[in-house]
Amino acid sequence: METFITFPDEGGPFPTIFFFMDAPGKREELHDMARRIATTGYYVMLPNLYYRTKEHFELDFETGNNWDEMFELMSSIGNRMIVRDALAMIQVAESDTNADTEKVGCIGYCMSGPFALSVAAAYPERVKAAASIYGVRLVIDSSDSPHLGFNQTNGEIYIACAEFDDYVPPEMVTKVSEELSNSSANGRVELYRGVHHGFAFPDRGNTYNKEAAERHWERVHALFDRNLK
C-alpha cells in the first residue's frame, strides 16, 4: 500500500494522522494538504487506497476520460477493507520513532469520510479524533454503516457537510445529525451554507470556496490539537 508520509524535521515523536484520499486518487493536491497538517506537529500518512487493483490512479479533471475507471475503483473498496488497512498503517507507524501511535487522528474527504469514522469506531483506544469532510454514505442500510459505530467511538467526531451536495442530500445530513446526537459519541455536524461538494480542494475549480476551506482547516486543526496534543 504505497503511502505518502510527512512530518516535521524536529521535535518528534508526533501524534499520527491518517489522511484518507477522496475518489479522484492520491495526488499532489492531497500531498500538500497532508503537509499543511504535518507542519503543525503531526506524522501524517496518506495511502493509496486503490492499491489492491491499481498501483496509481489520478482522475483527469480536465478531460474526465477516466471517470468510469474512478467509479469502478471506488466501488471496489469499503469500510471494512479500510479498517484492515488502518491496522497495517498503525503497525508501520509503530516501527517509526517519529510517530506516536498512542494518539491517532483520522480525516477523510468525500468517499473516505465514512472510512475515517469507521476506523475511529474500530480502534477506539487509539483514535482520539476523526473528521469527515463532505463524507458520503454516512447513514446507510448496511451492517457497516458508519453511524452504527458512534456508540463505540471514544474519540471526538467532526462532520462537515456542504449545503449543496448531490452525493449527500439534506435528509442524510439531518439523519446523521440525529444519529450522532442520540449516541454516546462526543461530536458535532456542521453545515457549510452556500457551498458545494468539494469546497475544500483548491484544484477543484468552481466548487472550491476559499472562505469555507479555511474554516474547515480551522476546525480540523482545533480538533486534532484538542485531542492529540
N, C-alpha and C positions, 0 to 999 in steps of 0.2 A: 504494500500500500504506500505508494510514493507520497511523501509528506513534506510540506514546506514548514520549516521550524525557524522561528526568530525570537530573539531575546536580547536584553541589553548586554553590553560588554562587561559591565562591572556591577557588583552588588548582589549577586545571587547567593543561594538559590531563590528562584522566583515561583510564585504560585502559577499553576498550569492552567492554560485556557485552551479548550478545544473549539476551534473555529470550523464549523461545518459549511461547506460550499453550497451555493444555490445550484439550480439545474443547469445553467449555462457552462458550468465546469470550473475547475481550479485554474485561475488565470492571474495575470499580474495585477489587475484591479483588486482582487481579493488579497494578494500578497501585500499590497500597500495598506489595505485595511488592517491586516494582521500586524503589520509593522506599527501602525498607529496605536494599537493596543499594547504591543510589546514595549514600546518606548516608555510607557508609564510604569514599567516594572513587572512584566509578565513573560512567561515562557509560553509562546503561542504555537500550537500545532494545527496545520491546515492540510488535511489529507485529500487525496483524490478518491472520492467515494465510489467512482465507477471502475476501480482497479480490477474488479472481477472479470470484466469483459473488455475494458478499454484502457490502454496504458496512459493515454492522454486525450482529453476532449475539451474543446472550447467552441461554444456556439459562435458562428459567424454572424454577428449582429448586423453587419452591413448588407449581406445578401440573404441571410436566413436560409441558405441552401442545405444546412444540416439540422434544420428544426425538427424534422421527423426522427432523426437519429437521437436527438436530445430527449424527446419524449419516450423513445424506446429504452434508453439508458435509465431515465428517471423511473420508469415503471419496473425496472429490474432490481431495485433495491427498496428496502423498507425499514421500519423502526427496529425490528428485532436484529436485522443484519448490522445496523449501525451501533446498536448496543454491544454486540460482539466485537465490532471494530474498536469501540472505545476501550474495551478491556485490553486489547493489544496496544493501544496508544498509552494507556496507563503503565503497562509493563515496560514499554520503551522509555517513557519519561523517567521511570524509577531508576533506570540504568544511567541516567544523565545527572551529574552533580549540579547542573544549572537549574534543575527542575525540582519544585516542591509539589509532590503529588498527594500530600495530605489535604491540600486545599485546591480544588479543581473548579473551574467555571466553564460553562458551555454557552456558545452563541450559534444560532442558525438563522439563515435567511430563506424565505420562500419554501422551497422543497425541504430544507433542513430545519425549519422552525420546529416541527414535531420531533425531529431527531434530538435536538438539544433538550427538549422536555423529557423525552423517553430515557435518555442517558441519565438525567438528573434523578429520575424515579428508580432507575435500575441500580445506581450506585449512590444511595442517599448519604452514606458516611463519608464519601469523597467529595461529591459535588455540592458546593456551598452556594452556587448561584447559576441560574440558567436564563437565557434571553432568547425569545422567539421574535424575530422581526418580520412582519407580514408573513408569518408562517401559515402554510396551508394544512388542511386536513387535521385540524386540532381536536375536533369533536366529530367522530365518525362511528358508524355502526360496525365496529370491529373490536376484537378482544385486545388489540394492541393500540387502541385509540389513546393518544397522549393524555386526554383528560382523566382517564381511568387511573393514571399514576399520580395524580395530585396528592392523594392521601398518603402515598409512600415517599413523597419528596420532602426532604429536610431543608434543602437549600431555598433561597429566595427566588421567586419566579417573576420575570417581567415579560409581558406580552404586548408588543406594539402592532397595531393594525392600521391600515390605510382606510380612509373613508370610502374611496373609490377603488374597488378591488374585485375584478371578475373571478378571481380564484378563491376569495374569502368573502362571501356575501354577508350582508348585515346580520342576518339571522344566526350565522355561525359566530360572529363577534359577540352577539348577545348571549348565545348558548355557552361559549367558553367563559365568558364573564360570570355567568350564573354558576357554572360548574366550579370555577376557581373560588368564588365567594362561599360556596356551600361546602368546600373541602377544608381540610385542616392545614392546607399549604399557606405559606406566607408569600403573598404576591399580589400583583395587580395587572389589569388590562388597560392600556391607554390607546384611545382612538385619535389618530392624527388626522384632523379635519382638513379638507381641501386638497389632499394629496392622493396620489395613485400608487398602486403596487410597484415596488422597485424604487421608491423615492430616495433611498439611502445610497444608491450606486451612482457615483459621479459620471460613469461612462454610459449611463442608461438613456441618454438623450432627453426626450421630452418629459419623461416621468421623474427625472431627478429633481428634487426640491431641496435647495441648499439649507434653508431655514429648518425644515423638518429633519434633514440629515444631521445637522449639527445638534438638534435637540435629542435625536436618538443617541448620538455619541455621548452627550452629557448624561443621559440616563444609564447607558451601558457602563461608562467609566465609574459612575457613582455606585452602581450595582456591584461591580467587581471590587472596587475599593472598600466598600462597606462590608463585604462578606469574606474577602480573601486576604485582606491586609490587616 
